[in-house]
Amino acid sequence: MFWKLASLSASSPVDSILDKENYTLEELLDEEEIIQECKALNSRLIHFLRDKAQVEQLLRYVVEEPEEDDADSKRAFKYPFVSCEIFTCEIEVILKTLVEDDKLMDLLFSFLEPSRPHSALLAGYFGK
């Protein structure tokens, strides 16, 4: 009963970002608790992440190498890791957005094209 009191419960950092008027996917990916919030099925977060544009960007982080001029550590390491973890949470509405869109599925499986360079890191995320 104590935990049901809204004024005494702590707001998550993810909810603080979602409360802002303008926020980006990257702001959420930078937040340490995003994976836990996905596993807890935070409805506001899931609603944002299930959008086709967000699913596409998460997918791009997993299957595309960063551009040379965009190769900071977040883009090269953190965003692909967190994106992969979001997909492996197996949230039905996010996976439904992915599998019901041919363009997104083509993007996913473009990773398997023999002419593409493959880093071991992204290959691990793709396999997962």
C-alpha positions as a printed Julia matrix, in Angstrom:
128×3 Matrix{Float64}:
  0.0     0.0     0.0
  2.91    2.35    0.77
  4.28    1.98   -2.78
  1.01    3.04   -4.39
  1.41    6.59   -3.14
  2.49    8.48   -6.26
  4.04   11.35   -4.35
  6.45    9.04   -2.54
  7.53    6.86   -5.44
 10.69    7.81   -7.28
 10.38    8.74  -10.94
 12.69    6.87  -13.26
 15.26    8.8   -15.3
 13.62    7.39  -18.44
 10.27    8.88  -17.4
 12.01   12.22  -16.83
 13.21   12.16  -20.43
  9.76   11.12  -21.67
  8.25   14.04  -19.73
 10.26   16.52  -21.8
  8.56   18.08  -24.79
 11.32   17.22  -27.26
 13.59   14.25  -26.78
 15.49   11.93  -29.06
 16.06    8.22  -29.27
 19.71    8.85  -28.46
 18.81   10.59  -25.2
 16.91    7.48  -24.18
 19.72    5.16  -25.32
 22.15    7.19  -23.2
 20.06    6.52  -20.1
 21.45    3.66  -18.03
 18.06    2.31  -17.0
 16.47    2.0   -20.44
 16.89   -1.77  -20.64
 15.34   -2.28  -17.21
 12.45    0.01  -18.2
 11.91   -2.05  -21.36
 11.88   -5.26  -19.34
  9.42   -3.64  -16.93
  7.27   -2.77  -19.96
  7.17    0.97  -19.33
  4.17    1.79  -21.52
  5.29    5.31  -22.49
  8.72    4.05  -23.47
  7.32    1.1   -25.42
  4.87    3.4   -27.2
  7.78    5.58  -28.34
 10.07    2.69  -29.31
  7.45    0.81  -31.34
  7.2     3.62  -33.88
  8.59    2.56  -37.27
 11.17    5.37  -37.34
 12.53    4.35  -33.93
 12.62    0.64  -34.82
 14.46    1.51  -38.03
 17.05    3.58  -36.17
 17.55    0.85  -33.55
 18.01   -1.62  -36.38
 20.52    0.62  -38.14
 22.59    0.77  -34.97
 22.71   -3.04  -34.94
 23.41   -3.75  -38.63
 25.27   -0.71  -39.97
 28.83    0.31  -39.25
 29.16    3.91  -38.1
 30.4     6.45  -40.62
 34.06    7.39  -40.19
 33.18   10.93  -39.11
 30.46    9.59  -36.78
 32.57    6.95  -35.07
 32.4     8.19  -31.5
 32.25    5.55  -28.79
 28.51    5.91  -28.25
 27.69    5.32  -31.92
 30.23    2.54  -32.31
 29.65    0.66  -29.04
 26.89    1.87  -26.73
 24.01    2.44  -29.17
 24.44   -0.93  -30.96
 24.61   -2.73  -27.6
 21.55   -1.03  -26.11
 19.6    -1.42  -29.37
 20.37   -5.14  -29.44
 19.29   -5.49  -25.83
 16.01   -3.72  -26.57
 15.29   -6.18  -29.36
 16.21   -9.15  -27.17
 13.7    -8.01  -24.54
 11.23   -9.48  -27.05
  8.62   -6.78  -26.65
  5.79   -7.92  -28.88
  4.76   -4.54  -30.34
  8.36   -3.62  -31.23
  9.0    -6.98  -32.9
  5.64   -6.74  -34.67
  6.67   -3.39  -36.14
  9.86   -5.02  -37.4
  8.47   -8.22  -38.9
  5.39   -6.67  -40.49
  7.41   -4.18  -42.54
  9.24   -5.56  -45.59
 11.66   -2.63  -45.74
 12.72   -3.14  -42.12
 13.15   -6.87  -42.67
 15.23   -6.15  -45.79
 17.38   -3.8   -43.72
 17.83   -6.48  -41.06
 18.86   -9.17  -43.5
 21.02   -6.83  -45.57
 23.61   -7.57  -42.91
 24.04  -11.01  -44.48
 24.99   -9.71  -47.93
 28.44  -11.12  -48.78
 29.72   -7.8   -50.15
 29.14   -5.98  -46.85
 31.95   -5.51  -44.36
 31.15   -7.15  -41.05
 32.64   -6.24  -37.72
 32.78   -9.0   -35.14
 30.95   -6.72  -32.71
 27.96   -6.12  -34.97
 27.95   -9.76  -36.08
 27.53  -10.72  -32.44
 24.65   -8.3   -32.02
 23.03   -9.5   -35.25
 23.35  -13.12  -34.13
 21.85  -12.36  -30.75
